[in-house]
Amino acid sequence: MLALGRVRIELSGGYHLSGVRESDREAHVRLLADGAIAAFIPAIPQPYTEESADRWVRHRIEFTKGCVEICFAIRDPEGRMLGSVGVDDLKVGKAHNGELGYWLAPAACGHGLATEAVRAFIPYAFGELGLERLTAHTIHFNERSIRVLQKNGFAPEGRLRRFTRTATGLHDLLVFGLLRDPRVGTLDCGCLQPGP
Ligand SMILES: CC(C)(COP(=O)(O)OP(=O)(O)OC[C@H]1O[C@@H](n2cnc3c(N)ncnc32)[C@H](O)[C@@H]1OP(=O)(O)O)[C@@H](O)C(=O)NCCC(=O)NCCS
């Protein structure tokens, strides 16, 4: 049994995943305020203010008071928050599907850290959280995110045309899935092809 809210998952080189804490507010505002990350994740409010960060941090801390952690901060060896990986709020023990999300500070990108963070989260999701599948949605031109999913074995499952509105317009959304049972294999429905 995991201690409520107190999980640490080791990555290479001292990097690690651990729960969001009060001291992460400043990093949230610094990393999310310029809109570069939110351009790929419409659910992140813009403008991203101290109140936005406060709401998120308080929500996460409250959630983990009654439940095991489902959404982690990605941290450097000194514990500084560089990003996030996890699933949207769900009822642990009841839900079978988790909606995976992740983001990383631009300065930390390009070194495989996001891929490693997702790779470390997967066994946690299928083991500790008891999920049967992970679902990920990504805007069709988000090539780095698509690579992260491909490298972690996610299969393309569909394309929702003009599904997502961002500041630059309406965009197709790609759906990816990973099943707990590796014997089920992968699915190739050709949905990574450019849309009309
Ligand atoms: C998506 C994100 C987390 C990836 O972080 P990252 O540190 O670059 O990821 P990694 O280094 O682990 O892997 C990135 C892969 O994309 C590749 N890549 C980088 N730029 C690319 C481009 N323009 N086109 C295609 N592939 C590209 C890299 O080469 C690497 O693949 P490889 O290991 O096969 O060489 C980060 O870019 C991010 O936070 N983006 C904004 C938020 C976001 O999009 N979140 C996901 C929402 S679904």
The ligand as an ORCA input file, in Angstrom:
! r2SCAN-3c Opt
* xyz 0 1
  C       6.005     17.293    -25.775
  C       7.192     17.567    -24.845
  C       6.818     17.146    -23.430
  C       8.393     16.771    -25.358
  O       9.511     17.035    -24.556
  P      10.979     16.623    -25.038
  O      11.904     16.791    -23.923
  O      11.295     17.352    -26.306
  O      10.765     15.100    -25.372
  P      11.882     14.007    -25.669
  O      13.233     14.629    -25.778
  O      11.690     12.931    -24.669
  O      11.421     13.436    -27.101
  C      11.129     14.326    -28.144
  C      11.229     13.588    -29.476
  O      10.707     14.437    -30.495
  C      11.696     14.604    -31.495
  N      11.498     15.933    -32.052
  C      11.897     17.127    -31.571
  N      11.500     18.107    -32.400
  C      10.834     17.511    -33.411
  C      10.182     17.978    -34.592
  N      10.114     19.270    -34.872
  N       9.603     17.063    -35.407
  C       9.639     15.740    -35.121
  N      10.242     15.231    -34.006
  C      10.829     16.118    -33.194
  C      13.013     14.429    -30.771
  O      14.061     14.133    -31.692
  C      12.662     13.262    -29.861
  O      12.580     12.047    -30.578
  P      13.819     11.018    -30.687
  O      14.163     10.618    -29.297
  O      13.288      9.899    -31.503
  O      14.937     11.759    -31.358
  C       7.548     19.063    -24.817
  O       7.896     19.456    -26.110
  C       6.424     19.951    -24.311
  O       6.275     20.142    -23.122
  N       5.634     20.526    -25.223
  C       4.541     21.417    -24.860
  C       3.436     20.689    -24.102
  C       2.941     19.481    -24.851
  O       2.904     19.463    -26.071
  N       2.522     18.465    -24.093
  C       1.930     17.270    -24.652
  C       0.478     17.502    -24.898
  S      -0.265     16.090    -25.672
*
